[in-house]
Amino acid sequence: MANIKSAIKRIRIAKRNRLKNLVYKDKIKKAMKLAMKSKTAEAVKAAISIMDKAAGKNIVSRNMAARKKSRLMKLVPLSK
């Protein structure tokens, strides 16, 4: 355990951020499963939106989000 006050704070902050990130990653997984199962344009759009937000906040890497979005787009051709 850290003895320095700033290090103790950083541990607290890291723990809080980790929990937020886990919640976001769980949202991504659930949205992906729903989109894969239902194969509807609405579900795919919702999953893509969640992934874009997570990539924008650096919760997941841009490349990972792009890869997953690409896989979803193959399932359902989105209307223009």
C-alpha positions as CSV (number, residue, x, y, z in Angstrom):
1,M,0.0,0.0,0.0
2,A,1.2,3.5,-0.8
3,N,2.3,5.8,1.9
4,I,2.3,9.1,-0.1
5,K,-0.9,11.0,-0.1
6,S,-0.9,11.7,-3.8
7,A,-0.3,8.0,-4.5
8,I,-3.2,7.0,-2.3
9,K,-5.4,9.4,-4.2
10,R,-4.3,8.0,-7.5
11,I,-5.2,4.5,-6.4
12,R,-8.7,5.7,-5.5
13,I,-9.0,7.4,-8.8
14,A,-7.8,4.4,-10.8
15,K,-10.3,2.2,-9.0
16,R,-13.1,4.5,-9.7
17,N,-12.1,4.8,-13.4
18,R,-11.8,1.1,-13.7
19,L,-15.3,0.6,-12.5
20,K,-16.6,3.2,-15.0
21,N,-14.7,1.5,-17.8
22,L,-16.1,-1.9,-16.9
23,V,-19.6,-0.6,-17.0
24,Y,-19.0,0.9,-20.5
25,K,-17.4,-2.4,-21.7
26,D,-20.4,-4.3,-20.4
27,K,-22.7,-2.0,-22.4
28,I,-20.7,-2.7,-25.5
29,K,-20.9,-6.5,-25.0
30,K,-24.6,-6.4,-24.4
31,A,-25.3,-4.2,-27.4
32,M,-23.1,-6.4,-29.6
33,K,-25.0,-9.5,-28.6
34,L,-28.3,-7.9,-29.1
35,A,-27.3,-6.7,-32.6
36,M,-25.9,-10.1,-33.6
37,K,-29.0,-11.8,-32.4
38,S,-31.7,-9.5,-33.8
39,K,-29.8,-8.4,-36.9
40,T,-31.9,-5.2,-37.1
41,A,-30.6,-1.9,-38.3
42,E,-31.8,-0.1,-35.1
43,A,-29.8,-2.5,-32.9
44,V,-26.7,-2.2,-35.1
45,K,-26.9,1.6,-35.0
46,A,-27.3,1.6,-31.2
47,A,-24.3,-0.7,-30.8
48,I,-22.2,1.5,-33.2
49,S,-23.2,4.6,-31.2
50,I,-22.1,3.0,-27.9
51,M,-18.8,1.9,-29.4
52,D,-18.1,5.3,-30.9
53,K,-18.6,7.0,-27.5
54,A,-16.4,4.5,-25.8
55,A,-13.6,5.0,-28.4
56,G,-14.0,8.8,-28.0
57,K,-13.4,8.5,-24.3
58,N,-10.4,6.1,-24.8
59,I,-12.2,3.3,-22.9
60,V,-11.6,1.0,-25.9
61,S,-9.1,1.6,-28.7
62,R,-10.3,3.1,-32.0
63,N,-9.1,0.1,-33.9
64,M,-11.1,-2.3,-31.7
65,A,-14.2,-0.2,-32.1
66,A,-13.7,-0.1,-35.9
67,R,-13.2,-3.8,-36.1
68,K,-16.4,-4.6,-34.1
69,K,-18.4,-2.0,-36.1
70,S,-17.2,-3.6,-39.3
71,R,-18.4,-7.0,-38.2
72,L,-21.8,-5.6,-37.3
73,M,-22.1,-3.7,-40.6
74,K,-21.7,-7.0,-42.5
75,L,-24.7,-8.4,-40.8
76,V,-27.2,-5.7,-41.8
77,P,-26.9,-3.4,-44.8
78,L,-27.9,0.0,-43.4
79,S,-30.2,2.1,-45.5
80,K,-28.9,5.5,-46.8
